[in-house]
Amino acid sequence: MAERTPVPGQPVRGSKTGKPIMALFDLLGRSWALGIIWQLSDGPLTFRQIQTACENMSPTILNRRIKELTASGLVARGDQGYQLTTQGADLFVLLKPFGAWSKDWADGLAAHRAQEER
């Protein structure tokens, strides 16, 4: 059964009513969706550039995610390749702090594990 692009107001993973936040989490929880958004935050990239930046993900998965992110209004194709839309860029502004937080989290886990090994 093929996955369909999550749409607010329609059933999605975790929500029979399709609350907007659940539709967003369904979309962003798909493999490489966040990675694509993160890579496009610095500007347009071609299909191959995205594929390389995302650890050479399969072209099938990349094509599927680009279609979903485009259908969701977060990514658009322009003259220089794929880019975040205004809504996609707004979403990235909200996601960006997670980058710094995740580094602190990783450091904290490493310190905790090192302490446990003593």
N, C-alpha and C positions, 0 to 999 in steps of 0.2 A: 504494500500500500504506500503510495507516494505521499510524502509530507506536503501539506499545503502551507502557504504563507500565513502566519498568524495574523488575524484581523480582530481588532477590538469589536466586541459585540457578538462574536461567534465563538463557539467552544474552542478552547486551546488547552495545551497541557496544563493541568493544575486548576482549570476553571471551566465549569460548564457554561457559565454566562459570558465568558470572554471579557472580563474586566480589563480595561486598557493596560494596567500595570502587568497583569498576567500575560497578555498578548505580547507585550514588550519583553518580559522575561523569557517567554517561550522563544521568541525570535533571537534574542541575544544569547540564549543558552545553547543554541545550535553550534555545532563544531565550526570554528573559525569565524563566526559572525563578528565577535568582538575584536578578533585579530585584524580583520579587514578594516573595520572602523578605525582601529588604532593606527594602522599603517596609512590610511588615507588622511589622517589628521594633519599631516605635514604638507599635503597638497596632492594633486592628481597623480595617478599611477596607471600604467597600462596593465592589461591582464597579466602579462608575463612578469612585470615588476611586482605586482601584488603576490603572484605565485611564489616568486623568489623570496620576497620579504616575509612571507608566511611559511617558511621552511619547506618550500617546494611541495605544497599541498597538491592533491590530485586536481587536474583541470576540471573533472566532473563536479567535485565538491565546490571548487571556487566558482564555477559557472552557476551552480544551484544557489549558493549564498549571494552572489551578485544579483541574481534575479530576484531573490527574496528581499534583499536590502533595497533594491530599486523599486519593487512593488510596494514596499513600506514607506517610500519617500525619504529614505536616509542616504541613498547613494544615487548619483546620476552619471551618465556618460557624457563627457564633454569633448572638446577638440583635443585635449592633451591626455585623455584617458578617463578613468573613473575618478570621481571626486565626491566628497560629502556635500549634501545639499545643506541649506541653511538649517533645517531640522536636524540633520546628521551632525553638523558642527555644534549645534546647541546641545545635543546629546553628549558629544565628546567632552564638552566643557564640564558636564556633570560627572563623566567617567574618569577624567584625567586625575583627580585627587586619589583615586584608587591605585594609581601607579606608585605614588610616593608611599601610600599606606601599605601597599603590598611589600615594598622593600623593607620598611620598618618591621612588618610582621615576620618576614623571612629572617631578618637579623635577630629578632627576638626569639624565634623558634630555634635558630642555630645556637644562640647563647644558652637557651634552656636545655637543649640536648647536650651541649658541652658540659654544663653544670651537672646533669644527671650522670654523665659518664665518669665523673670524678669520684 
